[in-house]
Amino acid sequence: MRTLLAALTDDPSLRRRRRLRAAAIAGTVTALVAASTWFSADAIAHGRRQRYWSSLTNQLLEIERERGLLQLAADALRARDANLMSVYRSYRPKDGVVDHEDPTVAAALLREVKGSMRDSEAWISAANEILGRPISYAVLEDHRATITALVFAPDGRSLYSGAEDGEVRRWRFGERHAELIYEHGGQITALVLTPDGRTLLSSGKDQKVRRWSTDSPGPSKVIAAHEGEVTTVVVDHQGLRALSGGKDKLARIIGLEGDAPSRVLAGHRGTVFAGAFSP
């Protein structure tokens, strides 16, 4: 009975329609899957293209930015060098005029020129002009009054200076500031060192000659006193004696070793301005 019912319900056309429907559904699903896959691949490719062009654009912008910065730096350097050359012209030596200006500032300005202007005819000509003049080794500025006396130490490592206000200073090369040694009661008129550089003598308008040891800083010692301004001080070749002269018309020989007595030399009718020991 069941077999008969199954045979009666088995319609070939119905089966065909069912197969066609199933095939259509499968095709639709396949098409949808294919379309989805294609759209996904296209989206991925589009994303890749966008990232590529975005990266390329950023690289180009970075290159352009660096080029702009380099151009700005080059322009700034040219402007700086042009300004240095302009300032240099106000310090350069004047032709046909007695030169009282220190050319060191002009030389320093030329040295600071860094760019292509160093190859210019103007810079080369200026450098040749400045290098033909004496350049300061250092500029010493601690004195507040006019410097009236100078003496170099025998070893060349220091310089002693005296000023109108009575200050005596020691400059050690390589150090920025000077050491104040002592002060006279008036303008310094002479500074002299013994040949070994260990003793410094100074004189001033305070009518005194002072002695100071360069090895052991301490108070100076008055070794001679005139009745007028002291105008000159010299030391003999052995550093054993000193000679001072002044407006009191006298010359004094001063022993520098132990308690050697001083001698007074009279006879001049005017100020003693200079003296010297025979070899």
Rosetta blueprint (number, residue, H / E / L):
1 M L
2 R H
3 T H
4 L H
5 L H
6 A H
7 A H
8 L H
9 T H
10 D L
11 D L
12 P H
13 S H
14 L H
15 R H
16 R H
17 R H
18 R H
19 R H
20 L H
21 R H
22 A H
23 A H
24 A H
25 I H
26 A H
27 G H
28 T H
29 V H
30 T H
31 A H
32 L H
33 V H
34 A H
35 A H
36 S H
37 T H
38 W H
39 F H
40 S H
41 A H
42 D H
43 A H
44 I H
45 A H
46 H H
47 G H
48 R H
49 R H
50 Q H
51 R H
52 Y H
53 W H
54 S H
55 S H
56 L H
57 T H
58 N H
59 Q H
60 L H
61 L H
62 E H
63 I H
64 E H
65 R H
66 E H
67 R H
68 G H
69 L H
70 L H
71 Q H
72 L H
73 A H
74 A H
75 D H
76 A H
77 L H
78 R H
79 A H
80 R H
81 D H
82 A H
83 N H
84 L H
85 M H
86 S H
87 V H
88 Y H
89 R H
90 S H
91 Y H
92 R L
93 P L
94 K L
95 D L
96 G L
97 V L
98 V L
99 D L
100 H L
101 E L
102 D L
103 P L
104 T H
105 V H
106 A H
107 A H
108 A H
109 L H
110 L H
111 R H
112 E L
113 V L
114 K L
115 G L
116 S H
117 M H
118 R H
119 D H
120 S L
121 E H
122 A H
123 W H
124 I H
125 S H
126 A H
127 A H
128 N H
129 E H
130 I H
131 L H
132 G L
133 R L
134 P L
135 I L
136 S L
137 Y L
138 A L
139 V L
140 L L
141 E L
142 D L
143 H L
144 R L
145 A L
146 T L
147 I E
148 T E
149 A E
150 L E
151 V E
152 F E
153 A L
154 P L
155 D L
156 G L
157 R L
158 S E
159 L E
160 Y E
161 S E
162 G E
163 A E
164 E L
165 D L
166 G L
167 E E
168 V E
169 R E
170 R E
171 W E
172 R E
173 F L
174 G L
175 E L
176 R L
177 H L
178 A L
179 E E
180 L E
181 I E
182 Y E
183 E E
184 H L
185 G L
186 G L
187 Q L
188 I E
189 T E
190 A E
191 L E
192 V E
193 L E
194 T L
195 P L
196 D L
197 G L
198 R L
199 T E
200 L E
201 L E
202 S E
203 S E
204 G E
205 K L
206 D L
207 Q L
208 K E
209 V E
210 R E
211 R E
212 W E
213 S E
214 T L
215 D L
216 S L
217 P L
218 G L
219 P L
220 S L
221 K E
222 V E
223 I E
224 A E
225 A E
226 H L
227 E L
228 G L
229 E L
230 V E
231 T E
232 T E
233 V E
234 V E
235 V E
236 D L
237 H L
238 Q L
239 G L
240 L L
241 R E
242 A E
243 L E
244 S E
245 G E
246 G E
247 K L
248 D L
249 K L
250 L L
251 A E
252 R E
253 I E
254 I E
255 G E
256 L L
257 E L
258 G L
259 D L
260 A L
261 P L
262 S L
263 R E
264 V E
265 L E
266 A L
267 G L
268 H L
269 R L
270 G L
271 T L
272 V L
273 F L
274 A L
275 G L
276 A L
277 F L
278 S L
279 P L
